[in-house]
Amino acid sequence: MQIDIDPGCGFCSGVVRAVALAEEHLKNHGTLYCLGELIHNAQERKRLEELGMQYIEKQDMLKLPQGSHILIRAHGEPPSTFELAHQRGYRLIDATCPVVKRLQWKVKKASDTTEENEVQVIIIGKKKHAEVRGLTGHAGNRALVVENESDLTHVQPGIRAVIYSQTTENPGHFTELAAQIEQIVLSGNPDTEVQINPTICRQMSGREPRLKAFARSHDIILFVSDPMSSNGRMLYQAAVSVNRNTHFIEHAGEIQSAWFRNACSVGISGATSTPGWLLREVAARVENLTRKNG
């Protein structure tokens, strides 16, 4: 049986950096508070908790003792979080993804011009997503977030627009909404400037086509992800659209030997929140099962 792990799956570079910073701090200090979920994967969460990680929400910051160490995850945070930490005497380990940090700067710069010129700063993304909340904070809460078509009623015709994307937004969805925003703005004045900035992370935008190619090249696909990961659900649908023999699993214990009957190759892939060690566990389990039944 040929067993392959998708070389393009697993943690993106921003998450790799965040986990490495967390592990280093936990090794040296033993306790670290993480503001929100570091990644949407219960298996990795448990591993980090065993090392001393404690997860908190923003309101919990007020209860922590002075000098506490807090990790800012890859999604980033609004300026108010950093201000609160400074006031309370906390030490922050800033693991904001460099791609997100650059976008925060761009959004802030565009929003600062709204005080001098009439301009709409628009972010296409999920309103409740941590990254988007951070971006709107850097925009001084002056940005309009467009998640779906129902939000387009807030776009102003004839007013200059600068459009950005959540870094993990679906490329097709972004293109579709950006085109509709442009149409609305130009309906008020065809000479109005509309600046469309596709600020989707390149690692994310190329993920779906690479996954589809990987799924087509194997008889069976095991897609490993936490059920709560929206990225995982989206990528699973992409895989199953080209290979009906795609199975969604959370861990190696869910694998069924019957899946591999008459199969010559198994491909193992996962979400951007799926750790490499979990993918390797799945591969080892498949090898063990197919050897027994071979």
C-alpha positions as a printed Julia matrix, in Angstrom:
294×3 Matrix{Float64}:
   0.0    0.0     0.0
   1.33   3.42   -0.97
   0.81   5.89    1.89
   1.55   9.58    1.33
   1.2   12.64    3.56
   0.22  15.74    1.59
   3.37  17.94    1.56
   1.23  21.08    1.37
  -0.98  20.43    4.41
  -0.66  21.16    8.1
   0.34  24.33    9.92
   0.97  27.47    7.89
   4.21  29.34    8.67
   2.38  31.79   10.96
   1.02  28.98   13.14
   4.37  27.14   13.11
   5.97  30.32   14.5
   3.25  30.79   17.14
   3.5   27.2    18.37
   7.31  27.41   18.48
   7.15  30.61   20.57
   4.65  28.96   22.92
   6.76  25.81   23.3
   9.93  27.8    23.96
   8.25  29.9    26.64
   6.6   26.89   28.29
   9.94  25.08   28.4
  11.65  28.03   30.1
   8.85  29.33   32.34
   6.29  26.52   32.71
   3.13  28.67   32.54
   1.72  30.73   29.68
  -1.7   32.27   29.15
  -2.97  32.15   25.57
  -5.52  34.78   24.59
  -8.12  32.69   22.77
  -7.58  29.38   20.96
  -4.07  29.14   19.53
  -5.37  26.81   16.81
  -8.69  25.03   16.24
  -7.52  21.51   17.03
  -8.47  19.71   20.24
  -5.56  17.24   20.01
  -2.95  20.01   19.81
  -4.73  22.03   22.47
  -4.49  19.09   24.88
  -0.78  18.63   24.11
  -0.01  22.29   24.86
  -2.15  22.25   28.02
  -0.06  19.34   29.29
   3.01  21.55   28.81
   1.44  24.31   30.94
  -0.62  26.39   28.51
  -3.76  28.01   29.92
  -6.41  29.5    27.64
  -8.18  32.72   28.55
 -10.54  35.26   26.99
  -9.97  39.01   26.97
 -12.2   39.64   30.0
 -10.04  37.19   31.99
  -7.0   39.48   31.61
  -8.29  41.65   34.46
  -8.08  38.68   36.84
  -4.45  37.76   36.13
  -1.66  38.71   38.55
   0.78  41.44   37.56
   3.72  40.12   35.56
   1.73  37.31   33.92
   2.94  36.17   30.51
   0.31  36.24   27.74
   0.62  34.87   24.2
  -0.93  36.84   21.35
  -1.85  34.2    18.78
  -1.21  34.34   15.03
  -4.59  36.01   14.35
  -3.4   39.2    16.05
  -5.22  41.57   18.41
  -6.54  45.16   18.33
  -4.42  47.94   19.91
  -6.73  47.98   22.96
  -5.39  44.56   24.01
  -1.8   45.8    24.02
  -2.84  48.94   25.93
  -4.61  46.88   28.59
  -1.61  44.57   28.97
   0.69  47.57   29.41
  -1.61  49.1    32.04
  -1.81  45.84   34.0
   1.92  45.1    33.85
   1.67  41.94   31.78
   4.4   40.62   29.51
   3.17  39.87   25.99
   4.67  37.28   23.66
   3.48  38.59   20.3
   3.01  35.68   17.88
   0.96  37.69   15.39
   1.55  36.27   11.91
   3.85  38.61    9.89
   1.32  38.51    7.03
  -1.45  39.66    9.39
   0.83  42.33   10.89
   1.46  43.84    7.44
  -2.28  43.86    6.77
  -2.95  45.57   10.11
  -0.54  48.33    9.07
  -2.21  48.73    5.67
  -5.7   48.9     7.17
  -4.56  51.45    9.77
  -2.89  53.61    7.11
  -6.0   53.54    4.9
  -8.29  54.31    7.84
  -6.15  57.24    8.98
  -6.88  58.95    5.64
 -10.64  58.84    6.33
 -10.18  61.8     8.66
  -8.8   63.87    5.76
 -10.66  62.4     2.78
 -13.98  60.68    2.26
 -13.09  57.01    1.85
 -14.64  53.65    2.72
 -12.28  51.06    4.19
 -13.85  47.67    3.58
 -12.68  44.29    4.89
 -14.1   41.14    3.31
 -14.12  38.41    5.95
 -15.93  36.88    8.91
 -17.11  39.49   11.42
 -16.56  37.31   14.48
 -13.16  36.01   13.39
 -10.32  37.04   15.7
  -8.21  38.36   12.82
 -11.02  40.59   11.56
 -11.73  41.93   15.05
  -8.06  42.82   15.3
  -8.09  44.5    11.9
 -11.14  46.62   12.72
  -9.41  47.68   15.93
  -6.36  48.84   13.98
  -8.76  50.71   11.7
 -10.06  52.64   14.69
 -13.37  50.78   14.27
 -14.0   52.81   11.11
 -13.84  49.86    8.69
 -16.89  48.15    7.2
 -16.77  44.35    7.37
 -18.52  42.56    4.5
 -19.11  38.88    5.24
 -21.82  38.15    2.67
 -24.19  39.81    0.23
 -26.53  41.04    2.98
 -23.77  43.41    4.15
 -23.55  45.13    0.75
 -26.41  47.47    1.7
 -23.88  49.37    3.87
 -21.58  50.13    0.92
 -21.94  53.78   -0.17
 -22.27  54.54   -3.9
 -19.97  57.21   -5.28
 -17.57  57.18   -2.3
 -13.96  56.08   -2.82
 -13.4   52.53   -1.52
 -10.32  50.62   -0.41
 -11.0   46.88   -0.13
  -8.96  44.32    1.81
  -9.44  40.65    2.61
  -9.11  38.56    5.73
  -5.9   36.6     5.09
  -7.74  33.25    5.26
 -10.72  34.27    3.11
 -11.83  31.99    0.27
 -10.34  33.51   -2.94
 -13.46  32.94   -5.03
 -15.71  34.46   -2.39
 -13.45  37.5    -2.11
 -13.4   38.07   -5.88
 -17.18  37.8    -6.08
 -17.89  40.23   -3.22
 -15.19  42.7    -4.31
 -16.76  42.87   -7.79
 -20.19  43.58   -6.29
 -18.76  46.28   -4.02
 -17.06  47.91   -7.0
 -20.32  47.85   -8.97
 -22.21  49.56   -6.12
 -19.55  52.26   -5.66
 -19.34  53.02   -9.39
 -23.14  53.21   -9.67
 -22.95  56.51   -7.77
 -20.14  57.93   -9.9
 -18.3   55.94  -12.61
 -15.13  57.94  -11.95
 -14.92  56.93   -8.28
 -11.71  55.14   -7.31
 -12.09  51.55   -6.11
  -8.88  49.94   -4.85
  -9.12  46.14   -4.57
  -6.36  44.55   -2.49
  -6.47  40.71   -2.5
  -4.63  40.36    0.81
  -5.24  36.62    1.13
  -2.18  34.73    2.36
  -0.44  33.03   -0.58
  -0.11  29.82    1.41
  -3.89  29.81    1.8
  -4.86  30.84   -1.73
  -2.84  28.02   -3.3
  -4.0   25.41   -0.82
  -7.25  24.3    -2.45
  -5.93  23.62   -5.99
  -2.93  21.71   -4.57
  -5.2   19.64   -2.34
  -7.48  18.76   -5.26
  -4.49  17.59   -7.3
  -3.31  15.47   -4.34
  -6.81  14.0    -3.85
  -7.11  13.05   -7.52
  -3.82  11.14   -7.4
  -4.86   8.72   -4.62
  -7.52   6.02   -4.3
  -8.42   6.96   -0.73
  -8.05  10.28    1.09
  -8.03  10.64    4.87
  -8.66  14.27    5.76
  -7.56  14.97    9.33
  -9.08  17.97   11.09
 -10.9   19.19   14.15
 -14.65  19.26   13.33
 -14.8   22.86   14.61
 -12.23  24.12   12.08
 -13.97  26.15    9.34
 -10.81  25.89    7.25
 -10.9   22.11    7.7
 -14.53  21.83    6.61
 -13.87  23.97    3.53
 -10.81  21.97    2.46
 -12.57  18.66    3.11
 -15.34  19.71    0.71
 -12.68  20.58   -1.88
 -11.13  17.12   -1.54
 -14.41  15.21   -1.65
 -15.49  17.17   -4.74
 -12.75  15.42   -6.76
 -12.48  12.15   -4.8
 -15.63  10.63   -3.32
 -13.5    8.2    -1.29
 -12.48  11.0     1.07
 -13.01  10.38    4.8
 -13.07  13.12    7.46
 -11.4   12.02   10.69
 -10.28  13.78   13.85
  -7.64  11.25   14.92
  -6.16   7.85   14.05
  -8.64   5.98   16.25
 -11.48   6.74   13.82
  -9.89   4.92   10.87
 -11.79   1.88    9.55
  -9.87  -0.93    7.82
 -12.8   -1.55    5.45
 -12.03   1.76    3.72
  -8.87   0.32    2.17
 -10.35  -2.71    0.38
  -9.27  -2.75   -3.28
  -7.21   0.43   -2.74
  -3.58   0.76   -3.84
  -2.85   4.24   -2.49
  -3.87   6.36    0.5
  -3.32  10.09    0.75
  -3.37  11.85    4.13
  -4.12  15.56    4.28
  -5.45  18.07    6.77
  -6.36  21.62    7.69
  -3.96  24.47    8.41
  -4.68  23.75   12.09
  -3.74  20.05   11.87
  -0.36  19.33   13.54
   2.25  17.27   11.72
   2.55  14.76   14.56
  -1.16  13.92   14.18
  -0.78  13.34   10.43
   2.16  11.0    11.12
   0.09   9.08   13.7
  -2.62   8.57   11.07
  -0.05   7.36    8.52
   1.38   4.87   11.03
  -2.12   3.59   11.83
  -2.93   3.08    8.14
   0.34   1.21    7.62
  -0.41  -1.03   10.59
  -3.97  -1.81    9.46
  -3.1   -2.48    5.83
  -0.16  -4.7     6.81
  -2.43  -6.81    9.04
  -5.09  -7.14    6.35
  -2.61  -7.6     3.53
